[in-house]
Amino acid sequence: MNLSEMADRVASKDQLAAFVHALANDLHSHPEEWENATLETYLEALSVWLEVKGEPPPQSPRWKDIANMLIAAKIYE
């Protein structure tokens, strides 16, 4: 299962924790696939993605919404 599929299946705090662990493993194993491979660039991309995303955020984000935000910051420029 790839990270996008995993993110879409996150439905609990424990699954989100496992997803974040998988995200860290992906960075370690495939740094060339990451546009934002440092904490600084990753957090900046996450912040910009959250600010400019075209649709309004959900009032109560689901666990999978948070996982999808985290995966977006992997490659968002």
PQR file of N, CA, C, O and H, with PARSE charges and radii, in Angstrom:
ATOM      1  N   MET A   1       0.851  -1.166   0.000 -0.4000 1.5000
ATOM      2  CA  MET A   1       0.000   0.000   0.000 -0.0000 2.0000
ATOM      3  C   MET A   1       0.904   1.239   0.000  0.5500 1.7000
ATOM      4  O   MET A   1       1.862   1.314   0.769 -0.5500 1.4000
ATOM      5  N   ASN A   2       0.589   2.217  -0.876 -0.4000 1.5000
ATOM      6  CA  ASN A   2       1.401   3.426  -0.904 -0.0000 2.0000
ATOM      7  C   ASN A   2       0.904   4.437   0.139  0.5500 1.7000
ATOM      8  O   ASN A   2      -0.138   4.233   0.762 -0.5500 1.4000
ATOM      9  H   ASN A   2      -0.189   2.156  -1.501  0.4000 1.0000
ATOM     10  N   LEU A   3       1.654   5.521   0.321 -0.4000 1.5000
ATOM     11  CA  LEU A   3       1.323   6.494   1.357 -0.0000 2.0000
ATOM     12  C   LEU A   3      -0.042   7.152   1.131  0.5500 1.7000
ATOM     13  O   LEU A   3      -0.773   7.398   2.090 -0.5500 1.4000
ATOM     14  H   LEU A   3       2.500   5.687  -0.186  0.4000 1.0000
ATOM     15  N   SER A   4      -0.385   7.435  -0.108 -0.4000 1.5000
ATOM     16  CA  SER A   4      -1.692   8.058  -0.386 -0.0000 2.0000
ATOM     17  C   SER A   4      -2.839   7.136   0.013  0.5500 1.7000
ATOM     18  O   SER A   4      -3.818   7.572   0.618 -0.5500 1.4000
ATOM     19  H   SER A   4       0.209   7.235  -0.887  0.4000 1.0000
ATOM     20  N   GLU A   5      -2.708   5.870  -0.330 -0.4000 1.5000
ATOM     21  CA  GLU A   5      -3.740   4.899   0.053 -0.0000 2.0000
ATOM     22  C   GLU A   5      -3.803   4.766   1.568  0.5500 1.7000
ATOM     23  O   GLU A   5      -4.886   4.695   2.150 -0.5500 1.4000
ATOM     24  H   GLU A   5      -1.912   5.516  -0.821  0.4000 1.0000
ATOM     25  N   MET A   6      -2.643   4.733   2.195 -0.4000 1.5000
ATOM     26  CA  MET A   6      -2.595   4.623   3.652 -0.0000 2.0000
ATOM     27  C   MET A   6      -3.253   5.847   4.306  0.5500 1.7000
ATOM     28  O   MET A   6      -4.010   5.712   5.266 -0.5500 1.4000
ATOM     29  H   MET A   6      -1.764   4.791   1.722  0.4000 1.0000
ATOM     30  N   ALA A   7      -2.958   7.035   3.779 -0.4000 1.5000
ATOM     31  CA  ALA A   7      -3.531   8.270   4.330 -0.0000 2.0000
ATOM     32  C   ALA A   7      -5.051   8.250   4.238  0.5500 1.7000
ATOM     33  O   ALA A   7      -5.732   8.670   5.174 -0.5500 1.4000
ATOM     34  H   ALA A   7      -2.342   7.145   2.999  0.4000 1.0000
ATOM     35  N   ASP A   8      -5.584   7.773   3.132 -0.4000 1.5000
ATOM     36  CA  ASP A   8      -7.039   7.739   2.952 -0.0000 2.0000
ATOM     37  C   ASP A   8      -7.737   6.750   3.865  0.5500 1.7000
ATOM     38  O   ASP A   8      -8.956   6.814   4.028 -0.5500 1.4000
ATOM     39  H   ASP A   8      -5.031   7.432   2.372  0.4000 1.0000
ATOM     40  N   ARG A   9      -6.983   5.835   4.463 -0.4000 1.5000
ATOM     41  CA  ARG A   9      -7.577   4.833   5.355 -0.0000 2.0000
ATOM     42  C   ARG A   9      -7.405   5.174   6.829  0.5500 1.7000
ATOM     43  O   ARG A   9      -7.879   4.436   7.692 -0.5500 1.4000
ATOM     44  H   ARG A   9      -5.994   5.783   4.330  0.4000 1.0000
ATOM     45  N   VAL A  10      -6.734   6.283   7.128 -0.4000 1.5000
ATOM     46  CA  VAL A  10      -6.521   6.666   8.527 -0.0000 2.0000
ATOM     47  C   VAL A  10      -7.859   7.053   9.144  0.5500 1.7000
ATOM     48  O   VAL A  10      -8.545   7.949   8.651 -0.5500 1.4000
ATOM     49  H   VAL A  10      -6.349   6.883   6.427  0.4000 1.0000
ATOM     50  N   ALA A  11      -8.224   6.369  10.230 -0.4000 1.5000
ATOM     51  CA  ALA A  11      -9.514   6.615  10.878 -0.0000 2.0000
ATOM     52  C   ALA A  11      -9.401   6.742  12.393  0.5500 1.7000
ATOM     53  O   ALA A  11     -10.415   6.834  13.085 -0.5500 1.4000
ATOM     54  H   ALA A  11      -7.667   5.642  10.630  0.4000 1.0000
ATOM     55  N   SER A  12      -8.176   6.748  12.911 -0.4000 1.5000
ATOM     56  CA  SER A  12      -8.011   6.841  14.365 -0.0000 2.0000
ATOM     57  C   SER A  12      -6.660   7.469  14.691  0.5500 1.7000
ATOM     58  O   SER A  12      -5.793   7.606  13.828 -0.5500 1.4000
ATOM     59  H   SER A  12      -7.352   6.673  12.349  0.4000 1.0000
ATOM     60  N   LYS A  13      -6.505   7.842  15.948 -0.4000 1.5000
ATOM     61  CA  LYS A  13      -5.241   8.399  16.417 -0.0000 2.0000
ATOM     62  C   LYS A  13      -4.109   7.391  16.221  0.5500 1.7000
ATOM     63  O   LYS A  13      -3.019   7.768  15.792 -0.5500 1.4000
ATOM     64  H   LYS A  13      -7.210   7.731  16.649  0.4000 1.0000
ATOM     65  N   ASP A  14      -4.350   6.133  16.525 -0.4000 1.5000
ATOM     66  CA  ASP A  14      -3.324   5.106  16.373 -0.0000 2.0000
ATOM     67  C   ASP A  14      -2.927   4.913  14.911  0.5500 1.7000
ATOM     68  O   ASP A  14      -1.752   4.719  14.601 -0.5500 1.4000
ATOM     69  H   ASP A  14      -5.236   5.827  16.873  0.4000 1.0000
ATOM     70  N   GLN A  15      -3.901   4.966  14.029 -0.4000 1.5000
ATOM     71  CA  GLN A  15      -3.598   4.842  12.602 -0.0000 2.0000
ATOM     72  C   GLN A  15      -2.830   6.070  12.106  0.5500 1.7000
ATOM     73  O   GLN A  15      -1.949   5.944  11.256 -0.5500 1.4000
ATOM     74  H   GLN A  15      -4.855   5.123  14.281  0.4000 1.0000
ATOM     75  N   LEU A  16      -3.155   7.248  12.626 -0.4000 1.5000
ATOM     76  CA  LEU A  16      -2.403   8.442  12.248 -0.0000 2.0000
ATOM     77  C   LEU A  16      -0.956   8.323  12.723  0.5500 1.7000
ATOM     78  O   LEU A  16      -0.032   8.681  11.992 -0.5500 1.4000
ATOM     79  H   LEU A  16      -3.871   7.351  13.317  0.4000 1.0000
ATOM     80  N   ALA A  17      -0.757   7.828  13.929 -0.4000 1.5000
ATOM     81  CA  ALA A  17       0.596   7.625  14.448 -0.0000 2.0000
ATOM     82  C   ALA A  17       1.367   6.650  13.550  0.5500 1.7000
ATOM     83  O   ALA A  17       2.537   6.884  13.246 -0.5500 1.4000
ATOM     84  H   ALA A  17      -1.507   7.538  14.523  0.4000 1.0000
ATOM     85  N   ALA A  18       0.728   5.577  13.130 -0.4000 1.5000
ATOM     86  CA  ALA A  18       1.369   4.613  12.233 -0.0000 2.0000
ATOM     87  C   ALA A  18       1.675   5.258  10.881  0.5500 1.7000
ATOM     88  O   ALA A  18       2.708   4.978  10.274 -0.5500 1.4000
ATOM     89  H   ALA A  18      -0.223   5.387  13.376  0.4000 1.0000
ATOM     90  N   PHE A  19       0.774   6.119  10.415 -0.4000 1.5000
ATOM     91  CA  PHE A  19       1.000   6.817   9.154 -0.0000 2.0000
ATOM     92  C   PHE A  19       2.206   7.751   9.255  0.5500 1.7000
ATOM     93  O   PHE A  19       3.040   7.782   8.350 -0.5500 1.4000
ATOM     94  H   PHE A  19      -0.065   6.347  10.908  0.4000 1.0000
ATOM     95  N   VAL A  20       2.305   8.505  10.337 -0.4000 1.5000
ATOM     96  CA  VAL A  20       3.439   9.412  10.522 -0.0000 2.0000
ATOM     97  C   VAL A  20       4.740   8.609  10.560  0.5500 1.7000
ATOM     98  O   VAL A  20       5.752   9.038  10.007 -0.5500 1.4000
ATOM     99  H   VAL A  20       1.627   8.480  11.072  0.4000 1.0000
ATOM    100  N   HIS A  21       4.713   7.463  11.202 -0.4000 1.5000
ATOM    101  CA  HIS A  21       5.890   6.576  11.222 -0.0000 2.0000
ATOM    102  C   HIS A  21       6.232   6.132   9.796  0.5500 1.7000
ATOM    103  O   HIS A  21       7.402   6.133   9.414 -0.5500 1.4000
ATOM    104  H   HIS A  21       3.890   7.115  11.652  0.4000 1.0000
ATOM    105  N   ALA A  22       5.230   5.757   9.016 -0.4000 1.5000
ATOM    106  CA  ALA A  22       5.457   5.338   7.627 -0.0000 2.0000
ATOM    107  C   ALA A  22       5.992   6.499   6.791  0.5500 1.7000
ATOM    108  O   ALA A  22       6.832   6.301   5.913 -0.5500 1.4000
ATOM    109  H   ALA A  22       4.280   5.756   9.327  0.4000 1.0000
ATOM    110  N   LEU A  23       5.508   7.699   7.063 -0.4000 1.5000
ATOM    111  CA  LEU A  23       5.988   8.891   6.361 -0.0000 2.0000
ATOM    112  C   LEU A  23       7.476   9.109   6.643  0.5500 1.7000
ATOM    113  O   LEU A  23       8.256   9.380   5.729 -0.5500 1.4000
ATOM    114  H   LEU A  23       4.826   7.860   7.776  0.4000 1.0000
ATOM    115  N   ALA A  24       7.857   8.989   7.905 -0.4000 1.5000
ATOM    116  CA  ALA A  24       9.269   9.128   8.278 -0.0000 2.0000
ATOM    117  C   ALA A  24      10.116   8.045   7.615  0.5500 1.7000
ATOM    118  O   ALA A  24      11.216   8.326   7.139 -0.5500 1.4000
ATOM    119  H   ALA A  24       7.224   8.769   8.647  0.4000 1.0000
ATOM    120  N   ASN A  25       9.619   6.819   7.578 -0.4000 1.5000
ATOM    121  CA  ASN A  25      10.344   5.732   6.906 -0.0000 2.0000
ATOM    122  C   ASN A  25      10.495   5.998   5.417  0.5500 1.7000
ATOM    123  O   ASN A  25      11.535   5.702   4.829 -0.5500 1.4000
ATOM    124  H   ASN A  25       8.726   6.591   7.964  0.4000 1.0000
ATOM    125  N   ASP A  26       9.444   6.562   4.805 -0.4000 1.5000
ATOM    126  CA  ASP A  26       9.492   6.885   3.384 -0.0000 2.0000
ATOM    127  C   ASP A  26      10.565   7.938   3.108  0.5500 1.7000
ATOM    128  O   ASP A  26      11.307   7.826   2.133 -0.5500 1.4000
ATOM    129  H   ASP A  26       8.599   6.803   5.283  0.4000 1.0000
ATOM    130  N   LEU A  27      10.647   8.952   3.957 -0.4000 1.5000
ATOM    131  CA  LEU A  27      11.683   9.971   3.799 -0.0000 2.0000
ATOM    132  C   LEU A  27      13.071   9.341   3.910  0.5500 1.7000
ATOM    133  O   LEU A  27      13.965   9.655   3.125 -0.5500 1.4000
ATOM    134  H   LEU A  27      10.044   9.042   4.750  0.4000 1.0000
ATOM    135  N   HIS A  28      13.243   8.463   4.875 -0.4000 1.5000
ATOM    136  CA  HIS A  28      14.537   7.800   5.066 -0.0000 2.0000
ATOM    137  C   HIS A  28      14.883   6.908   3.875  0.5500 1.7000
ATOM    138  O   HIS A  28      16.032   6.879   3.433 -0.5500 1.4000
ATOM    139  H   HIS A  28      12.517   8.207   5.513  0.4000 1.0000
ATOM    140  N   SER A  29      13.899   6.186   3.360 -0.4000 1.5000
ATOM    141  CA  SER A  29      14.133   5.224   2.272 -0.0000 2.0000
ATOM    142  C   SER A  29      14.178   5.854   0.883  0.5500 1.7000
ATOM    143  O   SER A  29      14.874   5.358  -0.003 -0.5500 1.4000
ATOM    144  H   SER A  29      12.966   6.209   3.719  0.4000 1.0000
ATOM    145  N   HIS A  30      13.429   6.959   0.689 -0.4000 1.5000
ATOM    146  CA  HIS A  30      13.296   7.558  -0.647 -0.0000 2.0000
ATOM    147  C   HIS A  30      13.414   9.084  -0.596  0.5500 1.7000
ATOM    148  O   HIS A  30      12.496   9.776  -1.036 -0.5500 1.4000
ATOM    149  H   HIS A  30      12.863   7.362   1.408  0.4000 1.0000
ATOM    150  N   PRO A  31      14.505   9.621  -0.078 -0.5600 1.5000
ATOM    151  CA  PRO A  31      14.604  11.084   0.048  0.2800 2.0000
ATOM    152  C   PRO A  31      14.526  11.800  -1.300  0.5500 1.7000
ATOM    153  O   PRO A  31      14.130  12.964  -1.361 -0.5500 1.4000
ATOM    154  N   GLU A  32      14.898  11.118  -2.368 -0.4000 1.5000
ATOM    155  CA  GLU A  32      14.851  11.732  -3.699 -0.0000 2.0000
ATOM    156  C   GLU A  32      13.420  12.008  -4.164  0.5500 1.7000
ATOM    157  O   GLU A  32      13.213  12.809  -5.076 -0.5500 1.4000
ATOM    158  H   GLU A  32      15.220  10.172  -2.318  0.4000 1.0000
ATOM    159  N   GLU A  33      12.436  11.359  -3.551 -0.4000 1.5000
ATOM    160  CA  GLU A  33      11.033  11.573  -3.914 -0.0000 2.0000
ATOM    161  C   GLU A  33      10.402  12.731  -3.141  0.5500 1.7000
ATOM    162  O   GLU A  33       9.248  13.084  -3.383 -0.5500 1.4000
ATOM    163  H   GLU A  33      12.603  10.709  -2.810  0.4000 1.0000
ATOM    164  N   TRP A  34      11.138  13.307  -2.233 -0.4000 1.5000
ATOM    165  CA  TRP A  34      10.628  14.383  -1.377 -0.0000 2.0000
ATOM    166  C   TRP A  34      11.110  15.730  -1.878  0.5500 1.7000
ATOM    167  O   TRP A  34      12.316  15.965  -1.964 -0.5500 1.4000
ATOM    168  H   TRP A  34      12.075  13.020  -2.036  0.4000 1.0000
ATOM    169  N   GLU A  35      10.200  16.602  -2.204 -0.4000 1.5000
ATOM    170  CA  GLU A  35      10.543  17.973  -2.545 -0.0000 2.0000
ATOM    171  C   GLU A  35      10.984  18.718  -1.286  0.5500 1.7000
ATOM    172  O   GLU A  35      11.840  19.601  -1.349 -0.5500 1.4000
ATOM    173  H   GLU A  35       9.221  16.411  -2.135  0.4000 1.0000
ATOM    174  N   ASN A  36      10.401  18.362  -0.156 -0.4000 1.5000
ATOM    175  CA  ASN A  36      10.649  19.053   1.113 -0.0000 2.0000
ATOM    176  C   ASN A  36      11.203  18.060   2.131  0.5500 1.7000
ATOM    177  O   ASN A  36      10.477  17.555   2.987 -0.5500 1.4000
ATOM    178  H   ASN A  36       9.705  17.646  -0.106  0.4000 1.0000
ATOM    179  N   ALA A  37      12.497  17.793   2.022 -0.4000 1.5000
ATOM    180  CA  ALA A  37      13.122  16.737   2.814 -0.0000 2.0000
ATOM    181  C   ALA A  37      13.713  17.214   4.141  0.5500 1.7000
ATOM    182  O   ALA A  37      14.206  16.399   4.921 -0.5500 1.4000
ATOM    183  H   ALA A  37      13.087  18.204   1.326  0.4000 1.0000
ATOM    184  N   THR A  38      13.672  18.514   4.405 -0.4000 1.5000
ATOM    185  CA  THR A  38      14.126  18.994   5.713 -0.0000 2.0000
ATOM    186  C   THR A  38      12.900  19.409   6.514  0.5500 1.7000
ATOM    187  O   THR A  38      11.852  19.721   5.950 -0.5500 1.4000
ATOM    188  H   THR A  38      13.272  19.176   3.771  0.4000 1.0000
ATOM    189  N   LEU A  39      13.043  19.410   7.809 -0.4000 1.5000
ATOM    190  CA  LEU A  39      11.914  19.806   8.649 -0.0000 2.0000
ATOM    191  C   LEU A  39      11.467  21.226   8.313  0.5500 1.7000
ATOM    192  O   LEU A  39      10.271  21.509   8.254 -0.5500 1.4000
ATOM    193  H   LEU A  39      13.895  19.156   8.267  0.4000 1.0000
ATOM    194  N   GLU A  40      12.426  22.109   8.095 -0.4000 1.5000
ATOM    195  CA  GLU A  40      12.093  23.503   7.792 -0.0000 2.0000
ATOM    196  C   GLU A  40      11.270  23.632   6.508  0.5500 1.7000
ATOM    197  O   GLU A  40      10.234  24.297   6.502 -0.5500 1.4000
ATOM    198  H   GLU A  40      13.398  21.879   8.143  0.4000 1.0000
ATOM    199  N   THR A  41      11.724  23.000   5.421 -0.4000 1.5000
ATOM    200  CA  THR A  41      10.984  23.115   4.165 -0.0000 2.0000
ATOM    201  C   THR A  41       9.663  22.355   4.220  0.5500 1.7000
ATOM    202  O   THR A  41       8.675  22.777   3.618 -0.5500 1.4000
ATOM    203  H   THR A  41      12.566  22.460   5.426  0.4000 1.0000
ATOM    204  N   TYR A  42       9.644  21.247   4.935 -0.4000 1.5000
ATOM    205  CA  TYR A  42       8.414  20.467   5.085 -0.0000 2.0000
ATOM    206  C   TYR A  42       7.342  21.277   5.824  0.5500 1.7000
ATOM    207  O   TYR A  42       6.198  21.350   5.377 -0.5500 1.4000
ATOM    208  H   TYR A  42      10.446  20.905   5.425  0.4000 1.0000
ATOM    209  N   LEU A  43       7.711  21.874   6.938 -0.4000 1.5000
ATOM    210  CA  LEU A  43       6.736  22.656   7.706 -0.0000 2.0000
ATOM    211  C   LEU A  43       6.297  23.898   6.943  0.5500 1.7000
ATOM    212  O   LEU A  43       5.133  24.291   7.024 -0.5500 1.4000
ATOM    213  H   LEU A  43       8.641  21.814   7.302  0.4000 1.0000
ATOM    214  N   GLU A  44       7.203  24.518   6.210 -0.4000 1.5000
ATOM    215  CA  GLU A  44       6.833  25.678   5.397 -0.0000 2.0000
ATOM    216  C   GLU A  44       5.830  25.265   4.318  0.5500 1.7000
ATOM    217  O   GLU A  44       4.840  25.960   4.089 -0.5500 1.4000
ATOM    218  H   GLU A  44       8.148  24.199   6.144  0.4000 1.0000
ATOM    219  N   ALA A  45       6.086  24.138   3.659 -0.4000 1.5000
ATOM    220  CA  ALA A  45       5.166  23.651   2.631 -0.0000 2.0000
ATOM    221  C   ALA A  45       3.809  23.309   3.232  0.5500 1.7000
ATOM    222  O   ALA A  45       2.773  23.596   2.632 -0.5500 1.4000
ATOM    223  H   ALA A  45       6.891  23.574   3.845  0.4000 1.0000
ATOM    224  N   LEU A  46       3.810  22.703   4.406 -0.4000 1.5000
ATOM    225  CA  LEU A  46       2.547  22.379   5.071 -0.0000 2.0000
ATOM    226  C   LEU A  46       1.768  23.652   5.367  0.5500 1.7000
ATOM    227  O   LEU A  46       0.562  23.716   5.129 -0.5500 1.4000
ATOM    228  H   LEU A  46       4.652  22.470   4.893  0.4000 1.0000
ATOM    229  N   SER A  47       2.447  24.651   5.879 -0.4000 1.5000
ATOM    230  CA  SER A  47       1.801  25.911   6.203 -0.0000 2.0000
ATOM    231  C   SER A  47       1.222  26.580   4.959  0.5500 1.7000
ATOM    232  O   SER A  47       0.080  27.039   4.979 -0.5500 1.4000
ATOM    233  H   SER A  47       3.427  24.599   6.072  0.4000 1.0000
ATOM    234  N   VAL A  48       1.996  26.638   3.880 -0.4000 1.5000
ATOM    235  CA  VAL A  48       1.517  27.265   2.642 -0.0000 2.0000
ATOM    236  C   VAL A  48       0.358  26.466   2.060  0.5500 1.7000
ATOM    237  O   VAL A  48      -0.630  27.046   1.609 -0.5500 1.4000
ATOM    238  H   VAL A  48       2.923  26.265   3.863  0.4000 1.0000
ATOM    239  N   TRP A  49       0.471  25.147   2.068 -0.4000 1.5000
ATOM    240  CA  TRP A  49      -0.607  24.307   1.534 -0.0000 2.0000
ATOM    241  C   TRP A  49      -1.905  24.562   2.288  0.5500 1.7000
ATOM    242  O   TRP A  49      -2.970  24.658   1.678 -0.5500 1.4000
ATOM    243  H   TRP A  49       1.273  24.677   2.435  0.4000 1.0000
ATOM    244  N   LEU A  50      -1.821  24.673   3.608 -0.4000 1.5000
ATOM    245  CA  LEU A  50      -3.019  24.933   4.409 -0.0000 2.0000
ATOM    246  C   LEU A  50      -3.608  26.307   4.119  0.5500 1.7000
ATOM    247  O   LEU A  50      -4.826  26.478   4.151 -0.5500 1.4000
ATOM    248  H   LEU A  50      -0.955  24.595   4.103  0.4000 1.0000
ATOM    249  N   GLU A  51      -2.757  27.283   3.838 -0.4000 1.5000
ATOM    250  CA  GLU A  51      -3.234  28.641   3.560 -0.0000 2.0000
ATOM    251  C   GLU A  51      -3.882  28.762   2.191  0.5500 1.7000
ATOM    252  O   GLU A  51      -4.877  29.473   2.049 -0.5500 1.4000
ATOM    253  H   GLU A  51      -1.767  27.144   3.812  0.4000 1.0000
ATOM    254  N   VAL A  52      -3.349  28.091   1.184 -0.4000 1.5000
ATOM    255  CA  VAL A  52      -3.811  28.318  -0.186 -0.0000 2.0000
ATOM    256  C   VAL A  52      -4.739  27.237  -0.731  0.5500 1.7000
ATOM    257  O   VAL A  52      -5.261  27.376  -1.837 -0.5500 1.4000
ATOM    258  H   VAL A  52      -2.540  27.514   1.300  0.4000 1.0000
ATOM    259  N   LYS A  53      -4.945  26.190   0.008 -0.4000 1.5000
ATOM    260  CA  LYS A  53      -5.829  25.117  -0.466 -0.0000 2.0000
ATOM    261  C   LYS A  53      -7.188  25.718  -0.815  0.5500 1.7000
ATOM    262  O   LYS A  53      -7.761  26.461  -0.019 -0.5500 1.4000
ATOM    263  H   LYS A  53      -4.521  26.077   0.906  0.4000 1.0000
ATOM    264  N   GLY A  54      -7.699  25.403  -1.987 -0.4000 1.5000
ATOM    265  CA  GLY A  54      -8.884  26.041  -2.521 -0.0000 2.0000
ATOM    266  C   GLY A  54     -10.184  25.826  -1.766  0.5500 1.7000
ATOM    267  O   GLY A  54     -11.054  26.696  -1.797 -0.5500 1.4000
ATOM    268  H   GLY A  54      -7.233  24.798  -2.634  0.4000 1.0000
ATOM    269  N   GLU A  55     -10.340  24.725  -1.108 -0.4000 1.5000
ATOM    270  CA  GLU A  55     -11.607  24.443  -0.434 -0.0000 2.0000
ATOM    271  C   GLU A  55     -11.501  24.776   1.048  0.5500 1.7000
ATOM    272  O   GLU A  55     -10.419  24.686   1.629 -0.5500 1.4000
ATOM    273  H   GLU A  55      -9.633  24.018  -1.084  0.4000 1.0000
ATOM    274  N   PRO A  56     -12.611  25.157   1.660 -0.5600 1.5000
ATOM    275  CA  PRO A  56     -12.542  25.460   3.095  0.2800 2.0000
ATOM    276  C   PRO A  56     -12.258  24.195   3.904  0.5500 1.7000
ATOM    277  O   PRO A  56     -12.723  23.111   3.552 -0.5500 1.4000
ATOM    278  N   PRO A  57     -11.501  24.337   4.978 -0.5600 1.5000
ATOM    279  CA  PRO A  57     -11.201  23.160   5.791  0.2800 2.0000
ATOM    280  C   PRO A  57     -12.447  22.664   6.515  0.5500 1.7000
ATOM    281  O   PRO A  57     -13.354  23.445   6.801 -0.5500 1.4000
ATOM    282  N   PRO A  58     -12.490  21.386   6.806 -0.5600 1.5000
ATOM    283  CA  PRO A  58     -13.639  20.873   7.554  0.2800 2.0000
ATOM    284  C   PRO A  58     -13.659  21.454   8.961  0.5500 1.7000
ATOM    285  O   PRO A  58     -12.610  21.730   9.542 -0.5500 1.4000
ATOM    286  N   GLN A  59     -14.849  21.637   9.500 -0.4000 1.5000
ATOM    287  CA  GLN A  59     -14.986  22.149  10.868 -0.0000 2.0000
ATOM    288  C   GLN A  59     -14.303  21.228  11.868  0.5500 1.7000
ATOM    289  O   GLN A  59     -13.630  21.687  12.791 -0.5500 1.4000
ATOM    290  H   GLN A  59     -15.702  21.414   9.028  0.4000 1.0000
ATOM    291  N   SER A  60     -14.477  19.961  11.681 -0.4000 1.5000
ATOM    292  CA  SER A  60     -13.844  18.962  12.542 -0.0000 2.0000
ATOM    293  C   SER A  60     -13.076  18.006  11.649  0.5500 1.7000
ATOM    294  O   SER A  60     -13.640  17.028  11.159 -0.5500 1.4000
ATOM    295  H   SER A  60     -15.024  19.588  10.931  0.4000 1.0000
ATOM    296  N   PRO A  61     -11.784  18.276  11.430 -0.5600 1.5000
ATOM    297  CA  PRO A  61     -11.026  17.390  10.532  0.2800 2.0000
ATOM    298  C   PRO A  61     -11.028  15.945  11.028  0.5500 1.7000
ATOM    299  O   PRO A  61     -10.946  15.672  12.226 -0.5500 1.4000
ATOM    300  N   ARG A  62     -11.123  15.051  10.081 -0.4000 1.5000
ATOM    301  CA  ARG A  62     -11.020  13.634  10.404 -0.0000 2.0000
ATOM    302  C   ARG A  62      -9.545  13.268  10.460  0.5500 1.7000
ATOM    303  O   ARG A  62      -8.698  14.006   9.958 -0.5500 1.4000
ATOM    304  H   ARG A  62     -11.190  15.273   9.108  0.4000 1.0000
ATOM    305  N   TRP A  63      -9.244  12.152  11.058 -0.4000 1.5000
ATOM    306  CA  TRP A  63      -7.854  11.699  11.144 -0.0000 2.0000
ATOM    307  C   TRP A  63      -7.243  11.602   9.756  0.5500 1.7000
ATOM    308  O   TRP A  63      -6.082  11.963   9.563 -0.5500 1.4000
ATOM    309  H   TRP A  63      -9.933  11.552  11.466  0.4000 1.0000
ATOM    310  N   LYS A  64      -8.015  11.119   8.786 -0.4000 1.5000
ATOM    311  CA  LYS A  64      -7.476  10.983   7.431 -0.0000 2.0000
ATOM    312  C   LYS A  64      -7.222  12.341   6.795  0.5500 1.7000
ATOM    313  O   LYS A  64      -6.323  12.461   5.962 -0.5500 1.4000
ATOM    314  H   LYS A  64      -8.959  10.826   8.943  0.4000 1.0000
ATOM    315  N   ASP A  65      -7.989  13.376   7.163 -0.4000 1.5000
ATOM    316  CA  ASP A  65      -7.724  14.720   6.650 -0.0000 2.0000
ATOM    317  C   ASP A  65      -6.344  15.196   7.103  0.5500 1.7000
ATOM    318  O   ASP A  65      -5.595  15.789   6.326 -0.5500 1.4000
ATOM    319  H   ASP A  65      -8.719  13.278   7.840  0.4000 1.0000
ATOM    320  N   ILE A  66      -6.024  14.934   8.352 -0.4000 1.5000
ATOM    321  CA  ILE A  66      -4.712  15.320   8.881 -0.0000 2.0000
ATOM    322  C   ILE A  66      -3.611  14.546   8.153  0.5500 1.7000
ATOM    323  O   ILE A  66      -2.582  15.116   7.793 -0.5500 1.4000
ATOM    324  H   ILE A  66      -6.632  14.452   8.983  0.4000 1.0000
ATOM    325  N   ALA A  67      -3.828  13.262   7.942 -0.4000 1.5000
ATOM    326  CA  ALA A  67      -2.836  12.445   7.218 -0.0000 2.0000
ATOM    327  C   ALA A  67      -2.631  12.980   5.806  0.5500 1.7000
ATOM    328  O   ALA A  67      -1.497  13.046   5.331 -0.5500 1.4000
ATOM    329  H   ALA A  67      -4.664  12.799   8.235  0.4000 1.0000
ATOM    330  N   ASN A  68      -3.704  13.361   5.135 -0.4000 1.5000
ATOM    331  CA  ASN A  68      -3.580  13.891   3.775 -0.0000 2.0000
ATOM    332  C   ASN A  68      -2.871  15.239   3.762  0.5500 1.7000
ATOM    333  O   ASN A  68      -2.150  15.538   2.810 -0.5500 1.4000
ATOM    334  H   ASN A  68      -4.625  13.307   5.522  0.4000 1.0000
ATOM    335  N   MET A  69      -3.058  16.061   4.796 -0.4000 1.5000
ATOM    336  CA  MET A  69      -2.320  17.316   4.902 -0.0000 2.0000
ATOM    337  C   MET A  69      -0.827  17.041   5.033  0.5500 1.7000
ATOM    338  O   MET A  69      -0.005  17.715   4.411 -0.5500 1.4000
ATOM    339  H   MET A  69      -3.644  15.818   5.569  0.4000 1.0000
ATOM    340  N   LEU A  70      -0.484  16.046   5.847 -0.4000 1.5000
ATOM    341  CA  LEU A  70       0.921  15.712   6.056 -0.0000 2.0000
ATOM    342  C   LEU A  70       1.573  15.182   4.792  0.5500 1.7000
ATOM    343  O   LEU A  70       2.724  15.507   4.497 -0.5500 1.4000
ATOM    344  H   LEU A  70      -1.152  15.499   6.352  0.4000 1.0000
ATOM    345  N   ILE A  71       0.841  14.363   4.043 -0.4000 1.5000
ATOM    346  CA  ILE A  71       1.426  13.829   2.799 -0.0000 2.0000
ATOM    347  C   ILE A  71       1.543  14.920   1.738  0.5500 1.7000
ATOM    348  O   ILE A  71       2.470  14.891   0.929 -0.5500 1.4000
ATOM    349  H   ILE A  71      -0.093  14.099   4.282  0.4000 1.0000
ATOM    350  N   ALA A  72       0.628  15.871   1.729 -0.4000 1.5000
ATOM    351  CA  ALA A  72       0.703  16.958   0.747 -0.0000 2.0000
ATOM    352  C   ALA A  72       1.992  17.755   0.906  0.5500 1.7000
ATOM    353  O   ALA A  72       2.599  18.178  -0.079 -0.5500 1.4000
ATOM    354  H   ALA A  72      -0.125  15.894   2.387  0.4000 1.0000
ATOM    355  N   ALA A  73       2.400  17.954   2.147 -0.4000 1.5000
ATOM    356  CA  ALA A  73       3.611  18.743   2.399 -0.0000 2.0000
ATOM    357  C   ALA A  73       4.884  18.045   1.925  0.5500 1.7000
ATOM    358  O   ALA A  73       5.938  18.673   1.814 -0.5500 1.4000
ATOM    359  H   ALA A  73       1.908  17.611   2.947  0.4000 1.0000
ATOM    360  N   LYS A  74       4.786  16.771   1.652 -0.4000 1.5000
ATOM    361  CA  LYS A  74       5.950  16.026   1.139 -0.0000 2.0000
ATOM    362  C   LYS A  74       6.435  16.617  -0.182  0.5500 1.7000
ATOM    363  O   LYS A  74       7.640  16.696  -0.425 -0.5500 1.4000
ATOM    364  H   LYS A  74       3.931  16.261   1.742  0.4000 1.0000
ATOM    365  N   ILE A  75       5.501  17.030  -1.032 -0.4000 1.5000
ATOM    366  CA  ILE A  75       5.886  17.468  -2.382 -0.0000 2.0000
ATOM    367  C   ILE A  75       5.392  18.860  -2.748  0.5500 1.7000
ATOM    368  O   ILE A  75       5.729  19.361  -3.821 -0.5500 1.4000
ATOM    369  H   ILE A  75       4.523  16.966  -0.834  0.4000 1.0000
ATOM    370  N   TYR A  76       4.610  19.495  -1.897 -0.4000 1.5000
ATOM    371  CA  TYR A  76       4.043  20.806  -2.241 -0.0000 2.0000
ATOM    372  C   TYR A  76       5.138  21.848  -2.340  0.5500 1.7000
ATOM    373  O   TYR A  76       6.018  21.921  -1.482 -0.5500 1.4000
ATOM    374  H   TYR A  76       4.336  19.088  -1.026  0.4000 1.0000
ATOM    375  N   GLU A  77       5.083  22.653  -3.388 -0.4000 1.5000
ATOM    376  CA  GLU A  77       6.074  23.723  -3.569 -0.0000 2.0000
ATOM    377  C   GLU A  77       5.445  25.068  -3.332  0.5500 1.7000
ATOM    378  O   GLU A  77       6.119  26.092  -3.437 -0.5500 1.4000
ATOM    379  H   GLU A  77       4.369  22.594  -4.086  0.4000 1.0000
TER
END
